[in-house]
Amino acid sequence: MESHAEDIDFAMAAEEERKLRHDVMAHVHTFAHCCPTAAPIIHLGATSCYVGDNTDLIALRDGFNILLPKLARVIDRLANFAEEYADLPTLGFTHFQ
């Protein structure tokens, strides 16, 4: 299985998905074609939720890696602005008056 981990036949997976109407099982069947000896155990412990949930977690992690430094920069700039103008008296309206 390890030696075929990168051997993904996307055309075969697409055809399997058309037949099965299930994206994860399409890839299980495609991978089983590459590793016929392992076919009976490929799906053990790997449910659709396992695949989808882990994909979501990876996307969230990657998104946070982009977002958090930007958020920290905004917080720092706002704190510096507030500190710079802390002694400046201001007048404003509230409640949309």
N, C-alpha and C positions, 0 to 999 in steps of 0.2 A: 504494500500500500504506500509506504514512504517513497519508493522509487517512482511511483506514478502520481504523486501528490500534485504535480504541476501539469500533468497531461490531461487537460480539460478539452473535450471535444464539444464545443459550444453548439455546433450544428446538431449533433446527436442529442444533446440536452434539450434543445429547442423542439426537436421532433418528439422526444419522450414527453415533454411538457404538453405538447398538443394532444398526445394520446392519453396521458394520465390526468391532465388538468391539475397538476400539483408540482410546483417548482422544485421543492426540496427532493421529492421522490424521483423527479426527472434526473436530478444530479446523482442521486444514489444509484439509480439504474445505469447511468452513464459511467460512473466510477466502477460499478460492478463489472461492466463490460471490459474495462482496463485491467481489473483485478478479479478474475473469475473465481479464484480459490478463496478470496476474502468476501465474496458476494453475500454469503449467509450471515456475516457478522457486521457488515458495513453500517447498517442502520441501528445496531444495538446502542441504545443510550443517546442517540442523536435525533431528537424529535424536531418537528417544524419550529416549535417555539424556541428550542435550544438554538437553532440556526438564526432565526429572526431576532430573538432577544439579544444574542451576542452581537449581531450586526448593528442593532440599535445602540448598544453600549459603545461599540467602536466609533460609530458616527457621533454620539454624544461626547465621547472623550476627545475626538478630533476637533469638534466644535468648541468645546471648552478651552482647548489649547490655543485656539484663535481668539476666543472671546475674553478670557480672563486677563491676559496682559493688557488688552485694550481697556477693559473695565478698570483695572488698577491705574492706568494712565489717566483716565477721566477722573477718578476719585482723587488722585494726587493733584491734578490741575485745579479741580474744584476746591480742594483744601487750601492750596496755595493762594487762589483767588480770594477765598473767604478770609484767610489770614492777612493778606495785603490790604483788604478793604474793611477789616473788622472795626476800625475806629471811625469810619465814614458815616455820618448821620444820613439817614434816608427817610423819605416820606412816600407812602404808597397807599393805594386803596385796597380794600379786601372785599371779598364776596361780590366781585364784579360790579362794584358801585361806580 
